[in-house]
Amino acid sequence: IPTGLIETGEIKQKDKLIEFFKTLREEIDNDYVMVSLPEEKGFLSKIELPDVADDEIRSILELQIENFIPISGYDAVFDYEIVERIQDKDKKTVVVNVSAFPATLIKDYRAALVGAGFKPLAFETETNSLARALVRSGDNSTQMIVDFGKTRTGFIIVSGQKIKFTSTINVAGDSLTN
């Protein structure tokens, strides 16, 4: 993506980005896309809930999301993944990873892609995309992925094919070059 169209995960020049996407769409001859959202604009939180049925988790998170991420539940789009269920002597809990993004960010990315003729099938965090692409299916070991980019470096710890930790720092290729 040409410099200046997207900066720190935010679309800065929507019309030029749409034109770039149109050219890309013609080159790849495919209308369908899976969208990897910029990590620096998202929030990942590991949350322990009382042990509840799987079909109740989303509604519980909807009511409590603001306690775990710094945006209102109304302004957030989120998804979750069950990491594990824990049974101690005294209590049972379910641990979930919650990924959340501002709704406006997702709307902006969707509008740019649809404006170029793409049909987005799914949106997910960049860390999920990387983990799925780099960790071999069935590999339950613990691994660290380092995503050394142009403007930031991301660290991802994956264990048992589940993301356990992520962090991003603003040191990367450009800073080293400068």
Accessible surface in RSA format (square Angstrom, percent):
REM  Atomic radii and reference values for relative SASA: ProtOr
REM  Chains: A
REM  Algorithm: Lee & Richards
REM  Probe-radius: 1.40
REM  Slices: 20
REM RES _ NUM      All-atoms   Total-Side   Main-Chain    Non-polar    All polar
REM                ABS   REL    ABS   REL    ABS   REL    ABS   REL    ABS   REL
RES ILE A   1   116.36  66.2  55.33  41.2  61.04 147.1  56.16  40.4  60.20 163.4
RES PRO A   2    69.00  50.3  54.73  49.9  14.27  51.9  66.76  55.1   2.24  13.9
RES THR A   3   118.99  84.6  87.20  88.4  31.80  75.8  76.12 102.2  42.87  64.8
RES GLY A   4    12.39  15.3   0.00   N/A  12.39  15.3  10.36  28.4   2.03   4.5
RES LEU A   5     9.19   5.1   9.19   6.6   0.00   0.0   9.19   6.5   0.00   0.0
RES ILE A   6    41.55  23.6  22.08  16.4  19.48  46.9  22.08  15.9  19.48  52.9
RES GLU A   7    84.78  48.7  80.63  61.0   4.15   9.9  26.92  52.1  57.86  47.2
RES THR A   8    90.71  64.5  80.14  81.2  10.57  25.2  68.30  91.7  22.42  33.9
RES GLY A   9     5.06   6.2   0.00   N/A   5.06   6.2   2.17   5.9   2.89   6.5
RES GLU A  10    71.28  40.9  70.77  53.5   0.51   1.2  14.29  27.6  56.99  46.5
RES ILE A  11    32.52  18.5   5.16   3.8  27.36  65.9   5.16   3.7  27.36  74.2
RES LYS A  12   108.25  52.8  76.21  46.8  32.04  76.3  38.34  34.5  69.91  74.5
RES GLN A  13    68.40  38.3  61.70  45.1   6.71  16.0  28.60  60.9  39.80  30.2
RES LYS A  14    93.60  45.7  87.54  53.7   6.06  14.4  47.67  42.9  45.93  48.9
RES ASP A  15   113.88  79.8 108.90 108.4   4.98  11.8  37.34  87.9  76.54  76.3
RES LYS A  16   129.98  63.4 125.18  76.8   4.80  11.4  76.20  68.6  53.78  57.3
RES LEU A  17     0.00   0.0   0.00   0.0   0.00   0.0   0.00   0.0   0.00   0.0
RES ILE A  18    25.20  14.3  25.20  18.8   0.00   0.0  25.20  18.1   0.00   0.0
RES GLU A  19    99.14  56.9  97.26  73.6   1.87   4.5  46.63  90.2  52.51  42.9
RES PHE A  20    58.19  29.1  51.62  32.0   6.57  17.1  57.40  34.8   0.79   2.3
RES PHE A  21    16.82   8.4  16.82  10.4   0.00   0.0  16.82  10.2   0.00   0.0
RES LYS A  22    80.06  39.1  79.85  49.0   0.21   0.5  36.53  32.9  43.53  46.4
RES THR A  23    72.29  51.4  70.47  71.4   1.82   4.3  45.27  60.8  27.02  40.8
RES LEU A  24    61.06  34.0  59.47  42.5   1.59   4.0  60.75  42.7   0.31   0.8
RES ARG A  25    70.05  29.4  68.59  35.0   1.47   3.5   3.32   4.5  66.73  40.4
RES GLU A  26   136.43  78.3 110.95  83.9  25.48  60.7  46.28  89.5  90.15  73.6
RES GLU A  27   131.46  75.5  94.64  71.6  36.83  87.7  43.79  84.7  87.67  71.6
RES ILE A  28    85.85  48.9  61.76  46.0  24.10  58.1  68.18  49.1  17.67  47.9
RES ASP A  29   131.42  92.1 108.36 107.9  23.06  54.5  28.92  68.1 102.50 102.2
RES ASN A  30    69.21  47.7  62.49  60.4   6.73  16.2  17.12  41.2  52.09  50.4
RES ASP A  31    45.70  32.0  42.91  42.7   2.80   6.6   3.35   7.9  42.35  42.2
RES TYR A  32   112.04  52.3 104.80  59.6   7.24  18.8  69.29  52.1  42.75  52.7
RES VAL A  33    27.49  18.1  22.48  20.3   5.01  12.1  27.49  23.9   0.00   0.0
RES MET A  34   119.88  62.1  92.41  61.2  27.47  65.4  86.37  73.4  33.51  44.4
RES VAL A  35    14.12   9.3  10.02   9.1   4.10   9.9  13.83  12.0   0.29   0.8
RES SER A  36    52.79  44.6  30.83  41.1  21.96  50.6  28.58  60.9  24.21  33.9
RES LEU A  37     3.16   1.8   2.97   2.1   0.19   0.5   3.10   2.2   0.06   0.2
RES PRO A  38    16.12  11.7  11.36  10.4   4.76  17.3  16.04  13.2   0.08   0.5
RES GLU A  39    24.61  14.1  18.90  14.3   5.72  13.6  10.25  19.8  14.36  11.7
RES GLU A  40    64.88  37.2  32.63  24.7  32.24  76.8  29.00  56.1  35.87  29.3
RES LYS A  41    52.63  25.7  47.50  29.1   5.13  12.2  18.87  17.0  33.76  36.0
RES GLY A  42    16.80  20.7   0.00   N/A  16.80  20.7   2.50   6.9  14.30  32.0
RES PHE A  43    65.87  33.0  58.58  36.3   7.29  19.0  63.66  38.6   2.21   6.3
RES LEU A  44    57.21  31.9  22.45  16.1  34.76  87.4  22.45  15.8  34.76  93.5
RES SER A  45    21.13  17.9  15.94  21.3   5.18  11.9   9.28  19.8  11.85  16.6
RES LYS A  46   121.64  59.3  91.42  56.1  30.22  71.9  42.27  38.0  79.37  84.5
RES ILE A  47     2.41   1.4   0.45   0.3   1.96   4.7   2.41   1.7   0.00   0.0
RES GLU A  48   102.60  58.9  76.24  57.7  26.36  62.8  25.09  48.5  77.51  63.3
RES LEU A  49     4.42   2.5   3.07   2.2   1.35   3.4   4.42   3.1   0.00   0.0
RES PRO A  50    91.27  66.5  86.74  79.1   4.53  16.5  90.36  74.6   0.91   5.6
RES ASP A  51    60.67  42.5  36.14  36.0  24.53  58.0   7.84  18.4  52.83  52.7
RES VAL A  52    30.11  19.8  18.66  16.9  11.45  27.6  28.54  24.8   1.57   4.2
RES ALA A  53    53.75  49.4  37.37  57.7  16.38  37.3  48.29  68.0   5.46  14.5
RES ASP A  54    79.90  56.0  73.66  73.3   6.24  14.8  30.99  72.9  48.91  48.8
RES ASP A  55   128.63  90.1  91.79  91.4  36.84  87.1  52.56 123.7  76.07  75.9
RES GLU A  56    83.00  47.7  82.03  62.1   0.97   2.3  26.70  51.6  56.30  46.0
RES ILE A  57     0.03   0.0   0.03   0.0   0.00   0.0   0.03   0.0   0.00   0.0
RES ARG A  58    90.67  38.1  90.47  46.1   0.20   0.5  45.83  62.6  44.85  27.2
RES SER A  59    59.20  50.0  56.50  75.4   2.70   6.2  43.02  91.6  16.17  22.7
RES ILE A  60    37.21  21.2  36.06  26.9   1.16   2.8  37.20  26.8   0.01   0.0
RES LEU A  61     0.00   0.0   0.00   0.0   0.00   0.0   0.00   0.0   0.00   0.0
RES GLU A  62    96.45  55.4  78.67  59.5  17.79  42.3  22.94  44.4  73.51  60.0
RES LEU A  63   157.84  87.9 123.68  88.5  34.16  85.9 126.67  89.0  31.17  83.9
RES GLN A  64    67.27  37.6  66.29  48.4   0.98   2.3  13.42  28.6  53.86  40.8
RES ILE A  65     2.32   1.3   2.12   1.6   0.20   0.5   2.12   1.5   0.20   0.5
RES GLU A  66   107.45  61.7  88.26  66.8  19.19  45.7  25.31  49.0  82.14  67.1
RES ASN A  67   114.60  79.0  78.91  76.3  35.70  86.0  21.20  51.0  93.40  90.3
RES PHE A  68    73.78  36.9  48.79  30.2  25.00  65.0  55.77  33.8  18.01  51.5
RES ILE A  69     6.80   3.9   0.61   0.5   6.19  14.9   3.41   2.5   3.38   9.2
RES PRO A  70   102.07  74.4  64.34  58.7  37.73 137.1  79.54  65.7  22.52 140.0
RES ILE A  71    37.21  21.2  28.13  21.0   9.08  21.9  36.51  26.3   0.70   1.9
RES SER A  72    42.20  35.7  33.12  44.2   9.08  20.9  33.29  70.9   8.91  12.5
RES GLY A  73    24.05  29.7   0.00   N/A  24.05  29.7   9.23  25.3  14.82  33.2
RES TYR A  74   205.05  95.7 176.65 100.5  28.40  73.9 136.83 102.8  68.22  84.1
RES ASP A  75    74.13  51.9  71.93  71.6   2.20   5.2  19.48  45.9  54.65  54.5
RES ALA A  76    13.20  12.1   0.09   0.1  13.11  29.8   0.09   0.1  13.11  34.7
RES VAL A  77    70.31  46.3  65.12  59.0   5.19  12.5  68.55  59.6   1.76   4.8
RES PHE A  78    28.05  14.0  14.69   9.1  13.36  34.8  17.35  10.5  10.71  30.6
RES ASP A  79    84.08  58.9  82.82  82.4   1.26   3.0  29.39  69.2  54.69  54.5
RES TYR A  80    54.04  25.2  32.83  18.7  21.21  55.2  16.45  12.4  37.59  46.3
RES GLU A  81    67.07  38.5  62.42  47.2   4.66  11.1  33.27  64.3  33.81  27.6
RES ILE A  82    46.99  26.7  39.89  29.7   7.10  17.1  39.89  28.7   7.10  19.3
RES VAL A  83    16.59  10.9   1.49   1.3  15.11  36.4   1.55   1.3  15.04  40.8
RES GLU A  84    76.90  44.1  68.70  52.0   8.19  19.5  23.21  44.9  53.69  43.8
RES ARG A  85   111.80  46.9  81.64  41.6  30.16  71.8  58.35  79.7  53.45  32.4
RES ILE A  86    56.50  32.2  51.73  38.5   4.77  11.5  55.22  39.8   1.28   3.5
RES GLN A  87   134.06  75.0 102.55  74.9  31.51  75.0  26.71  56.9 107.35  81.4
RES ASP A  88    80.34  56.3  67.46  67.1  12.88  30.5  23.50  55.3  56.84  56.7
RES LYS A  89   210.92 102.9 166.25 102.0  44.68 106.4 119.01 107.1  91.91  97.9
RES ASP A  90   141.21  98.9 104.49 104.0  36.73  86.8  35.79  84.2 105.42 105.1
RES LYS A  91   120.40  58.7 110.22  67.6  10.18  24.2  74.13  66.7  46.27  49.3
RES LYS A  92   107.73  52.6  97.40  59.8  10.33  24.6  42.91  38.6  64.83  69.1
RES THR A  93    11.46   8.2  10.90  11.1   0.56   1.3   8.64  11.6   2.82   4.3
RES VAL A  94     0.00   0.0   0.00   0.0   0.00   0.0   0.00   0.0   0.00   0.0
RES VAL A  95     1.59   1.0   1.59   1.4   0.00   0.0   1.59   1.4   0.00   0.0
RES VAL A  96     0.00   0.0   0.00   0.0   0.00   0.0   0.00   0.0   0.00   0.0
RES ASN A  97     9.42   6.5   7.39   7.1   2.04   4.9   3.88   9.3   5.54   5.4
RES VAL A  98     0.00   0.0   0.00   0.0   0.00   0.0   0.00   0.0   0.00   0.0
RES SER A  99    16.70  14.1  15.73  21.0   0.97   2.2   9.06  19.3   7.64  10.7
RES ALA A 100     0.00   0.0   0.00   0.0   0.00   0.0   0.00   0.0   0.00   0.0
RES PHE A 101     7.83   3.9   7.83   4.8   0.00   0.0   7.83   4.7   0.00   0.0
RES PRO A 102    33.13  24.1  33.13  30.2   0.00   0.0  33.13  27.4   0.00   0.0
RES ALA A 103    17.35  15.9  16.71  25.8   0.63   1.4  16.71  23.5   0.63   1.7
RES THR A 104    94.88  67.5  94.01  95.3   0.87   2.1  74.96 100.7  19.91  30.1
RES LEU A 105    14.46   8.1  11.82   8.5   2.63   6.6  14.41  10.1   0.05   0.1
RES ILE A 106    22.40  12.7  22.40  16.7   0.00   0.0  22.40  16.1   0.00   0.0
RES LYS A 107   136.94  66.8 132.18  81.1   4.77  11.4  83.22  74.9  53.72  57.2
RES ASP A 108    70.38  49.3  70.08  69.7   0.31   0.7   7.05  16.6  63.33  63.2
RES TYR A 109    17.27   8.1  17.27   9.8   0.00   0.0  14.13  10.6   3.15   3.9
RES ARG A 110   124.29  52.2 124.29  63.4   0.00   0.0  26.58  36.3  97.70  59.2
RES ALA A 111    38.18  35.1  27.21  42.0  10.97  24.9  33.60  47.3   4.58  12.1
RES ALA A 112     0.00   0.0   0.00   0.0   0.00   0.0   0.00   0.0   0.00   0.0
RES LEU A 113    12.12   6.7  12.12   8.7   0.00   0.0  12.12   8.5   0.00   0.0
RES VAL A 114    66.35  43.7  56.65  51.3   9.70  23.4  56.65  49.2   9.70  26.3
RES GLY A 115    38.47  47.4   0.00   N/A  38.47  47.4  23.23  63.8  15.24  34.1
RES ALA A 116     2.19   2.0   0.00   0.0   2.19   5.0   1.08   1.5   1.11   2.9
RES GLY A 117    29.10  35.9   0.00   N/A  29.10  35.9  23.62  64.8   5.48  12.3
RES PHE A 118     5.15   2.6   1.82   1.1   3.33   8.7   1.82   1.1   3.33   9.5
RES LYS A 119   104.11  50.8 101.52  62.3   2.60   6.2  67.35  60.6  36.77  39.2
RES PRO A 120    29.79  21.7   5.93   5.4  23.86  86.7   5.93   4.9  23.86 148.3
RES LEU A 121   113.74  63.3  79.15  56.6  34.59  87.0  82.49  57.9  31.25  84.1
RES ALA A 122    38.60  35.5  30.81  47.5   7.78  17.7  38.17  53.8   0.42   1.1
RES PHE A 123    58.98  29.5  30.58  18.9  28.41  73.9  30.58  18.5  28.41  81.3
RES GLU A 124    40.10  23.0  32.13  24.3   7.97  19.0  24.43  47.3  15.67  12.8
RES THR A 125     6.74   4.8   6.12   6.2   0.62   1.5   5.55   7.5   1.19   1.8
RES GLU A 126    36.37  20.9  36.37  27.5   0.00   0.0  12.13  23.5  24.24  19.8
RES THR A 127     5.97   4.2   5.97   6.1   0.00   0.0   4.75   6.4   1.21   1.8
RES ASN A 128    50.48  34.8  47.30  45.7   3.19   7.7   9.49  22.8  40.99  39.6
RES SER A 129    25.43  21.5  21.99  29.3   3.45   7.9  19.70  41.9   5.74   8.0
RES LEU A 130    44.67  24.9  44.27  31.7   0.40   1.0  44.67  31.4   0.00   0.0
RES ALA A 131    11.34  10.4   9.82  15.2   1.51   3.4  10.13  14.3   1.21   3.2
RES ARG A 132   151.44  63.6 125.93  64.2  25.52  60.8  80.79 110.4  70.65  42.8
RES ALA A 133    83.73  77.0  42.19  65.1  41.54  94.5  53.67  75.6  30.06  79.6
RES LEU A 134   109.11  60.8  80.49  57.6  28.62  71.9  83.59  58.7  25.52  68.7
RES VAL A 135    11.23   7.4   3.88   3.5   7.35  17.7   4.23   3.7   7.00  19.0
RES ARG A 136   196.76  82.6 184.41  94.0  12.35  29.4  69.76  95.3 127.00  77.0
RES SER A 137   106.44  89.9  80.89 108.0  25.55  58.9  47.79 101.8  58.65  82.2
RES GLY A 138    57.34  70.7   0.00   N/A  57.34  70.7  37.10 101.8  20.24  45.3
RES ASP A 139    45.20  31.7  36.27  36.1   8.93  21.1  15.88  37.4  29.32  29.2
RES ASN A 140   108.72  75.0  88.34  85.4  20.38  49.1  28.83  69.4  79.89  77.2
RES SER A 141    57.81  48.9  43.77  58.4  14.04  32.3  49.35 105.1   8.46  11.9
RES THR A 142    92.93  66.1  65.46  66.4  27.47  65.5  46.73  62.8  46.20  69.8
RES GLN A 143    53.95  30.2  46.62  34.1   7.33  17.4  27.65  58.9  26.30  19.9
RES MET A 144   115.45  59.8  82.90  54.9  32.55  77.5  64.49  54.8  50.96  67.5
RES ILE A 145    15.39   8.8  12.34   9.2   3.05   7.3  15.39  11.1   0.00   0.0
RES VAL A 146    72.78  47.9  45.68  41.4  27.09  65.3  45.68  39.7  27.09  73.5
RES ASP A 147    34.58  24.2  30.13  30.0   4.45  10.5   6.10  14.4  28.48  28.4
RES PHE A 148   112.84  56.5  84.98  52.6  27.85  72.5  84.98  51.5  27.85  79.7
RES GLY A 149    26.84  33.1   0.00   N/A  26.84  33.1  24.99  68.6   1.85   4.1
RES LYS A 150   121.00  59.0 107.87  66.2  13.13  31.3  82.56  74.3  38.44  40.9
RES THR A 151    79.77  56.7  66.30  67.2  13.47  32.1  51.80  69.6  27.97  42.3
RES ARG A 152    31.23  13.1  31.23  15.9   0.00   0.0   8.62  11.8  22.61  13.7
RES THR A 153     5.07   3.6   5.07   5.1   0.00   0.0   4.55   6.1   0.52   0.8
RES GLY A 154     6.65   8.2   0.00   N/A   6.65   8.2   6.65  18.3   0.00   0.0
RES PHE A 155    56.23  28.1  55.83  34.6   0.40   1.0  55.83  33.8   0.40   1.1
RES ILE A 156     2.58   1.5   2.58   1.9   0.00   0.0   2.58   1.9   0.00   0.0
RES ILE A 157    46.87  26.7  46.87  34.9   0.00   0.0  46.87  33.8   0.00   0.0
RES VAL A 158     1.66   1.1   1.63   1.5   0.03   0.1   1.63   1.4   0.03   0.1
RES SER A 159    27.29  23.1  25.75  34.4   1.55   3.6   5.31  11.3  21.98  30.8
RES GLY A 160    27.54  34.0   0.00   N/A  27.54  34.0  16.97  46.6  10.57  23.7
RES GLN A 161    72.54  40.6  50.95  37.2  21.59  51.4  18.64  39.7  53.89  40.9
RES LYS A 162    59.94  29.2  59.46  36.5   0.49   1.2  28.78  25.9  31.17  33.2
RES ILE A 163     8.79   5.0   8.04   6.0   0.74   1.8   8.04   5.8   0.74   2.0
RES LYS A 164    74.95  36.6  56.78  34.8  18.17  43.3  35.90  32.3  39.05  41.6
RES PHE A 165   110.23  55.1 106.59  66.0   3.64   9.5 110.23  66.8   0.00   0.0
RES THR A 166    29.75  21.2  12.46  12.6  17.29  41.2   1.63   2.2  28.13  42.5
RES SER A 167    43.61  36.9  34.34  45.8   9.27  21.4  16.83  35.8  26.78  37.5
RES THR A 168    46.55  33.1  18.58  18.8  27.97  66.6  14.21  19.1  32.34  48.9
RES ILE A 169    77.15  43.9  72.53  54.0   4.62  11.1  77.15  55.6   0.00   0.0
RES ASN A 170   128.47  88.6 106.65 103.1  21.82  52.5  27.49  66.2 100.97  97.6
RES VAL A 171    75.12  49.4  74.88  67.8   0.23   0.6  74.88  65.1   0.23   0.6
RES ALA A 172     0.00   0.0   0.00   0.0   0.00   0.0   0.00   0.0   0.00   0.0
RES GLY A 173    21.24  26.2   0.00   N/A  21.24  26.2  20.62  56.6   0.61   1.4
RES ASP A 174    56.30  39.4  54.95  54.7   1.35   3.2  19.61  46.2  36.69  36.6
RES SER A 175    54.92  46.4  34.05  45.4  20.88  48.1  35.16  74.9  19.76  27.7
RES LEU A 176   123.68  68.9  95.30  68.2  28.38  71.3  98.29  69.0  25.39  68.3
RES THR A 177   121.05  86.1  87.25  88.5  33.79  80.5  70.08  94.1  50.97  77.0
RES ASN A 178   156.92 108.2  94.91  91.7  62.01 149.3  43.98 105.8 112.94 109.2
END  Absolute sums over single chains surface
CHAIN  1 A    10830.1       8618.1       2212.0       5825.6       5004.5
END  Absolute sums over all chains
TOTAL         10830.1       8618.1       2212.0       5825.6       5004.5
